[in-house]
Amino acid sequence: MRRRSAVPPAPLPQRRGVDPVRRRLPVEGDWTTVRDYLADRLPVPSELVDAMFAEGTVHGTAGPLPADAPYLPGGYVWYHRELGPEVPVPFPVTVLYRDERIVVADKPHFLAVTPRGRHVVETALSRLRDELALPELSPAHRLDRLTAGLTLFVVRPEHRSAYQGLFAERRVTKEYRAVAPYDPALTLPRTVTGHLVKERGELTAREVPGESNSRSVVELLTHRDGLGGYRLLPETGKTHQLRVHLSMLGIPILHDPLYPEVLPETALDDFRHPLQLLAHRLEFTDPVTGEPLRFESARRLSDWPSAD
């Protein structure tokens, strides 16, 4: 069996924490130059492609390519894509812990963890790579863009599988805090289960008939003036799981723009009313050192029903 050759390292550095785009030139094709290929395949005017070559921003393994560089089937080219405008998230990412293997960050509401769609530079990963000068930093797990709190990142590629495996194998204790309506008729604590699915391209997850694939423990910590402060212990990690489970109980999380109904798109970036959900605690045994680790967020939910 023929083994595929290793991908060469990128000859371009990151820009604002964002990796360059890598393209492998198709084996089959009738392009004469790399420029012809990019002009044919990129969804931008050919004038922009010409400008990329003129500025020396299209690179092969040996460095910048001229506009007449011959097309070599199976070769690689790199370039930085033009980034669209992004709404700046006016809240910092706080680093709570850092060693040679991991970074534990306290993420604000509205900041995505990784680049995706219209959020590229305004992400926790891009910011931390740039601010900490850690170009190989990668996330160990997912956290919703609208959810604040603890996020674990891995510093070097050789440790990624060990820390990502903690979450995949459910060897991490995760505790969330949430603010939602208070219902005196609702018996708590209780365990909420359901079969949740989220289709590609859809904004929301939903419960459908089938064997349960999600499980969360919901506890009431305090309540006042019709609002409750809840502790949530997810035992599985389905997309939007906690948001769906509280909505199923009839107590949707405060300021949730998707559950129980999808609000206008402007609500997704309303900095005045952040989703009242916080990843409050992470606890696990370090898979490399065997040391027990526990981290708590320093953030607080703005609508938490205090006793004052």
N, C-alpha and C positions, 0 to 999 in steps of 0.2 A: 504493500500500500504506500503510495507516494505521500510524504509528509509536506504540509504547507510550510513555506519558508516564513521565518519570523518577521513581524512588521518592524521596520527600522524606526528608531526614535525620531520624534518630531524635531526638525531643524529650526523651528520657530519657537520662541518663548511664549508663555501665556501673556495675554493682554488683559489687564484689570481682573486677573484671576480666571480668565476664560481660555480654554485650550484652543489652539488653531484647528480648523477643519482639516481632516485628512480624507483624501479621495484616492482610491485605487483605480487606475486606468483599466477599463474593461479589456479583456483579451481579444474580443471581437469588436471591430469597429473600423470605419474607413476615414478617420480623422488624420490629417497630415501633421498637425502640430498640437501641442497641449492647449494652446490658445483656442484653436478651433473646437476642441472638445469642451472646454469650459464655457465658451460662448454658446455652444449648443445645449449644454446641460444645466447651466445656472439660470435661475429665474430672474435675471437682471438684464438690462440693456447691454449689448456688446461693447458699447463705449465704456461702461464701467469695468468690464473685463480688460479692455485695453489699458485703462488707467491703472489697474492692479499690476499689470506687467511693467508699465512705465515707472511705477513707484517701487518696483522690486519686491512686491509683497507676495508673489507666488513662488514657492520654494520647492525644489526637489531635494533629494538626499544630500546633494553636494552644495546647496545654496540657492540663491535667487535664479530664476529661469528667465531667459529672454523670450520675447513674444514669438520668435520663430523656433523655439525649442521643439525638436521632433517628438512626435507621439510614440511612446514606448509601451506597448501592451503589457499590462501587469505591473507597471511602475506605480510610484506613489507621488502625489503632490500635496502640499499643504498651503493654506492661506487663512487669513483671518476674515471672517464674514463681516459685512457691514451690520452693526447692531442698530436695531430700531430704537426709537425713543421709549424710555421706561419712566414710569412714575417713581421718583425717589421715595423710598421708605424712610421716614424721618426718625427712626429709632435705631440705636446701636445694637450690635451683637456683643454680648459680654462673655468673655472667656472665664469660666469658673475653675478650670483645671487644665494643666498641660504637662505632659512628659514626653519622652522620646517615642512613645507609641500612640497616644491618644490625645484628643482635645475634647473637652466637654464644654459646650457653649450653651448660653442661655439666650434663646432666640426670641425676638420680639414678634408680636402679631404682624401679619401682612407680609412677612418676608419668607419667600420660598426657601427650601433647603438647598435644592439643586436647580441648575438652569433647565428651563422647559418652557416652550411656547414663547410668550411675550416677556417672560421674566428670565433674564440671563445674567446681567451684571448685578441687578438688585436681588441677589440670593445670598444665603448665609455661606455657602461653599465658596463662591467667587470672592466675597468680601474677606473671608478668613484666609484663603490662599494668598490674597494680595497683601493683607495687613500683617500676617504672620510670616510671610515669605516661605510658605509651605506649598509648593506647586503640585505635590503628589497627594495632598489631602483629599480624603474621600469620606462620604457618609457611611455609617454602619447601619442606619435604619432610616425610616421615613417619618416625617411629621408634617401634617397639613400646613399649608401656607398661612391660613388664618389662625392656627393654634400657636400659642406662645409656649416657651419653656425649654426643657433640656433636650439637647441633641448631641449624640456622640459621633465624633469624627475620628478617622484612622489616619495616622501621619504617613505611613509608608506602605507600599503595595504588598510586601511580604506578610503583613499582619492583617490585611483586610478580611480574609476568609475566617480567621479566628474570631474577630469581633462581630462580623456580620453573622457568623454562626450562632452567637449568643441569642440574637433576636430570632433567627430562623428556627432555632430549637427551643424557644421560649424559656431560656435560662436567665432572663432578666425580669426583675420585679419592677413594674411600671405603675406609678400612681399619678392620677390626674386630679385636678380640682376644677369644678364648674359651678357656674351660677345659672339657675333655671327657676321657673315658677315653683312655688311651694304648694303641694296638694296634701292637705291633712288626711285625706281618705286613702292615700297611697301608702301601703305597708312597706317599710324599708327597715333594714337592708334587704335586698333581694338580688338574685342572679338573673340577668336578662340574656336570653339566647335567641337565635334565629338564623335562617339561611340568607346571607346577604350576597348580592351580586352588584357589580358596577361595570357596565359595558363601556368599551372604548368610545370616546366622543361624548359621553353623557356626563352631566355635571354631578348628578346625584347617584348614590347607591340606593338599593331598595331591597325589602324583604320579599322572598318568594317561597313557595312551598318546597320542602326538601329537608334533608338531614341538616341539623344545625352545624354551622361552620364558624359561629361567632359566640363569644361568651364574655360578659362583663358583670362585675359586682358593683352595685350602686348603693351608697350609704349617704344618709343625711347627716351633716355635721352641725348645721345651724340654720335658722330661718328668721326672717323679720320682714314685715311689710309686704307679704306676698311673695317674697323671693327666698329660695333655699340655697345654701352653700353645700355642695356635694363632693364626696370623695368617690372617685371612679377607679376601679381596678380591672383593667382589661386583661383577660386571660388568653385572648387571641388578638390578631392584628389586622383585621380587615379594614379596607379603606372606609373612612368616615364612621367607623364602628360605634364609637361613643356618641356621636351626634345622632346617628340613626336610633340607637337604643334608647336614648332619653326622649327622642321624639315619639318612639313607640309607646313609651310610658305616659305620654300626654304632657310631658314637661320638657319641651325643646329648649336647648341651651340658648341663653339670652344673646340677642343680636346675631343669630345664625341666619345668613342670607339664603340658605339652601333647604333647611328643614324647619318646619314641615312643608313649606312651600318655597319655590324659587322666587326670589325678589329680583328687581331690575339689576342689571350688571353693575350699576354705580354703587350698589350696596357692598360689592366685593372689595372695594377699596375705600370705604368710608372710615377714615382714621379716627373719627370721633366716637365710633361705636364698635370697638373690637369684639370679636367673638369671645364670650366669657368661658374659655377653655384653656387650661394651663397644664402642660406636662410638668408636674411638680417634683417627682422623685424617680431616680433610676438607681437600682441596686443589683449588683452582680459580682461574681467572682472573676477576677481578671484571668482570661484564658492563657496568658503568657506567664504571669508571675504567680498565680494562685492566690493573690491578695484579695480579700473582700473589699469592695468599693461601694460607697453610697454617696449620692449627690442629690442636693435639693436646690430647686430654683430660688433665686432671690426675688423673683417677680411676684406681684400680687394682682389679683383680678380687681379691676376698678369698681365693679358693682357688687363685691362680696358683702353680704348682709352682716355687718358688724353689730355688736351689741351696744355701741355708743348711741 
